[in-house]
Amino acid sequence: MPTSSASATWNGVLRSGNGHFAAGSGAFEGDYTFPTRFEGAAGTNPEELIAAAHAACLSMALSVGLEKAGTPATSITTSASCTLDMVDGAAKITKMRLEVRGRVDGIDNDAFVQAAEGAKENCPVSKALKGNVDFELDAALEA
């Protein structure tokens, strides 16, 4: 299996400094600051990257699970929201909310929710976060 990479640089002190990250593949890059990470200012932050990774991973895991069950998806859309809180005086990722919608012929909503639960438990990003982050899943078929 391949190894993925990224890099980040931080300049200056925490509150007034700035950073830049880049994917090793060159597919994305971005700037981040204290305000974008801790104060909700416009821009990106590490938690947004984790949310994007989790959304992508869950969508792929659900797709393969449905395919193996004989009901391949036409489309799966996952939104992830990563919550950063202060816990015992330190910043900690505490929750990942995953909202999954799918178009899948041949199954009902209960079967889709069950497949999404399985994907949530078994995708590699979920496994990396498990035990450290609470997961919340909202899964439903699209009409």
C-alpha positions as CSV (number, residue, x, y, z in Angstrom):
1,M,0.0,0.0,0.0
2,P,1.3,3.5,-0.7
3,T,2.3,6.0,1.9
4,S,0.7,9.5,1.7
5,S,2.5,12.6,2.7
6,A,1.9,16.3,3.4
7,S,4.0,19.1,4.8
8,A,3.3,22.2,6.9
9,T,5.3,25.2,7.9
10,W,4.5,27.6,10.8
11,N,6.0,31.1,11.0
12,G,6.1,33.1,14.2
13,V,4.4,32.8,17.5
14,L,1.0,31.1,18.0
15,R,-1.5,34.0,18.1
16,S,0.0,36.2,15.4
17,G,1.9,33.6,13.3
18,N,0.7,31.9,10.1
19,G,1.1,28.6,8.5
20,H,1.0,26.9,5.2
21,F,0.3,23.2,4.4
22,A,0.6,21.2,1.2
23,A,-0.2,17.7,0.0
24,G,2.7,15.7,-1.2
25,S,0.8,15.0,-4.4
26,G,0.3,18.7,-5.0
27,A,-3.5,18.2,-5.1
28,F,-4.1,20.9,-2.4
29,E,-2.5,23.5,-0.2
30,G,-3.7,26.2,2.1
31,D,-2.8,28.8,4.6
32,Y,-3.9,28.7,8.3
33,T,-3.7,30.9,11.3
34,F,-4.7,31.0,15.0
35,P,-8.0,32.7,14.1
36,T,-8.9,30.2,11.4
37,R,-8.2,27.3,13.8
38,F,-9.5,28.6,17.1
39,E,-11.8,31.5,16.5
40,G,-13.9,30.5,13.5
41,A,-12.3,33.0,11.1
42,A,-12.6,32.3,7.3
43,G,-9.9,29.9,6.1
44,T,-8.8,26.4,6.6
45,N,-7.3,24.5,9.6
46,P,-6.0,21.0,10.4
47,E,-9.5,19.9,11.6
48,E,-11.0,20.7,8.3
49,L,-8.4,18.5,6.6
50,I,-9.3,15.6,9.0
51,A,-13.0,16.2,8.3
52,A,-12.3,16.0,4.5
53,A,-10.3,12.9,4.9
54,H,-13.0,11.2,7.0
55,A,-15.8,12.2,4.6
56,A,-13.8,10.8,1.6
57,C,-12.8,7.6,3.4
58,L,-16.3,6.9,4.7
59,S,-17.8,7.4,1.2
60,M,-15.4,4.9,-0.3
61,A,-15.9,2.4,2.5
62,L,-19.6,2.6,2.1
63,S,-19.3,2.2,-1.6
64,V,-17.3,-0.9,-1.4
65,G,-19.6,-2.4,1.3
66,L,-22.7,-1.8,-0.8
67,E,-21.0,-3.2,-3.9
68,K,-20.0,-6.4,-2.0
69,A,-23.6,-6.7,-0.8
70,G,-24.7,-6.7,-4.5
71,T,-26.3,-3.2,-4.3
72,P,-23.8,-0.8,-5.8
73,A,-24.4,2.9,-5.1
74,T,-25.1,5.3,-7.9
75,S,-23.7,8.1,-5.6
76,I,-22.7,8.7,-2.0
77,T,-22.2,12.1,-0.5
78,T,-20.7,12.5,2.9
79,S,-20.3,15.7,4.9
80,A,-18.1,15.7,8.0
81,S,-17.9,18.2,10.8
82,C,-14.9,18.0,13.1
83,T,-15.3,19.7,16.6
84,L,-12.4,21.1,18.4
85,D,-12.9,21.8,22.1
86,M,-10.8,22.7,25.1
87,V,-10.5,19.7,27.4
88,D,-8.5,20.0,30.6
89,G,-6.9,23.2,29.3
90,A,-5.8,21.8,26.0
91,A,-7.3,21.7,22.5
92,K,-8.7,18.3,21.6
93,I,-10.8,17.0,18.7
94,T,-13.9,15.7,20.5
95,K,-16.5,14.9,17.9
96,M,-16.9,14.0,14.3
97,R,-20.4,14.4,12.8
98,L,-20.9,12.4,9.6
99,E,-23.9,13.0,7.4
100,V,-24.2,10.5,4.5
101,R,-26.7,10.5,1.7
102,G,-26.8,7.9,-1.0
103,R,-28.6,6.9,-4.1
104,V,-28.7,3.1,-4.1
105,D,-31.2,0.9,-6.0
106,G,-32.5,-2.2,-4.5
107,I,-32.3,-1.4,-0.8
108,D,-34.4,0.3,1.8
109,N,-33.3,3.1,4.2
110,D,-32.7,0.7,7.1
111,A,-30.3,-1.3,5.0
112,F,-28.5,1.8,3.9
113,V,-28.2,3.0,7.5
114,Q,-26.8,-0.4,8.5
115,A,-24.3,-0.3,5.7
116,A,-23.3,3.3,6.7
117,E,-22.8,2.2,10.3
118,G,-20.5,-0.6,9.1
119,A,-18.5,1.8,6.9
120,K,-18.2,4.2,9.8
121,E,-16.8,1.5,12.1
122,N,-14.4,0.1,9.5
123,C,-13.0,2.9,7.3
124,P,-9.3,3.6,8.0
125,V,-9.9,7.1,9.2
126,S,-12.6,6.0,11.7
127,K,-10.2,3.3,12.9
128,A,-7.5,5.9,13.4
129,L,-9.8,8.2,15.4
130,K,-11.7,5.5,17.3
131,G,-11.4,5.7,21.1
132,N,-10.4,9.4,20.9
133,V,-13.3,11.0,19.1
134,D,-17.1,10.6,19.5
135,F,-18.8,9.8,16.2
136,E,-22.3,10.9,15.3
137,L,-23.8,9.4,12.1
138,D,-26.8,10.6,10.2
139,A,-27.4,8.3,7.2
140,A,-30.3,8.2,4.7
141,L,-31.1,7.4,1.2
142,E,-31.9,10.3,-1.1
143,A,-35.4,10.4,-2.6
